[in-house]
Structure formats: structure tokens, C-alpha cells
Amino acid sequence: MKMNGSQTSSGRPLASRTIRAKAAQHARDAVAVLAEIARDTKAPASDRVAAASALLMHAIEQKAA
């Protein structure tokens, strides 16, 4: 595959790797915030359910990987 300076050998732009790396740096904080919202009895039920769902999806994806 012919590559230019802005792509990896898989054809993905280098920017996607950079974005993924930056997102990984904030993953623990994001999970902690979701857990905090899910446990917050003063938060709207819809927010708590959304946070809990996001946590479960994250756990399932991590287990599958």
C-alpha cells in the first residue's frame, strides 16, 4: 500500500492514533465520573441510568478485547 506522510500502514490517519492516545489518558477520570453520577441519588434517574449503562458497556468492551 502506498502511504503518504499522514497515514499509517493500515491506511488510518495518524490523527486517529493521536486522538486514541489522548482519550486513553482521560479514560480513568471519565470512568470515575460516570461511577460518581451512577451513585448520586440526587442526580436525575435518567442520568444515573445513562452513566450506569455507559459503565456496563465499557466493562463489556474491555472484557471482549
C-alpha positions as CSV (number, residue, x, y, z in Angstrom):
1,M,0.0,0.0,0.0
2,K,1.3,3.4,-1.0
3,M,1.5,5.7,2.1
4,N,1.8,9.4,2.4
5,G,3.0,11.2,5.4
6,S,-0.4,11.4,7.1
7,Q,-1.3,7.7,7.1
8,T,-0.2,4.6,8.9
9,S,0.5,1.3,7.1
10,S,-3.1,0.3,7.8
11,G,-4.4,3.3,6.0
12,R,-5.7,5.0,9.1
13,P,-4.8,8.7,9.5
14,L,-2.1,9.3,12.1
15,A,-4.5,11.7,13.8
16,S,-6.8,8.8,14.8
17,R,-3.9,7.2,16.7
18,T,-3.1,10.6,18.4
19,I,-6.8,11.0,19.4
20,R,-7.0,7.5,20.7
21,A,-3.9,8.0,22.8
22,K,-5.2,11.3,24.3
23,A,-8.6,9.6,25.0
24,A,-6.8,6.8,26.9
25,Q,-5.1,9.4,29.1
26,H,-8.5,10.5,30.3
27,A,-10.3,7.2,30.5
28,R,-9.8,6.6,34.2
29,D,-11.2,10.0,35.0
30,A,-14.1,9.5,32.7
31,V,-15.0,6.2,34.3
32,A,-14.7,7.7,37.8
33,V,-17.1,10.5,36.8
34,L,-19.6,8.0,35.4
35,A,-19.5,5.9,38.5
36,E,-20.0,9.1,40.6
37,I,-23.1,10.0,38.6
38,A,-24.4,6.5,38.8
39,R,-24.2,6.5,42.6
40,D,-25.5,10.1,43.1
41,T,-29.0,9.7,44.5
42,K,-29.7,13.4,43.9
43,A,-29.0,13.1,40.1
44,P,-31.9,12.6,37.8
45,A,-32.7,8.9,37.3
46,S,-32.2,9.2,33.5
47,D,-28.6,10.5,34.1
48,R,-27.9,7.7,36.6
49,V,-29.2,5.1,34.2
50,A,-27.2,6.6,31.3
51,A,-24.0,6.6,33.4
52,A,-24.6,3.0,34.6
53,S,-25.2,1.9,31.0
54,A,-22.0,3.5,29.8
55,L,-20.0,1.8,32.6
56,L,-21.5,-1.6,31.7
57,M,-20.8,-1.1,28.0
58,H,-17.2,-0.1,28.9
59,A,-16.8,-3.2,31.0
60,I,-18.2,-5.5,28.3
61,E,-16.0,-4.0,25.7
62,Q,-12.9,-4.3,27.9
63,K,-13.7,-8.0,28.6
64,A,-14.2,-8.7,24.9
65,A,-10.9,-7.1,24.0
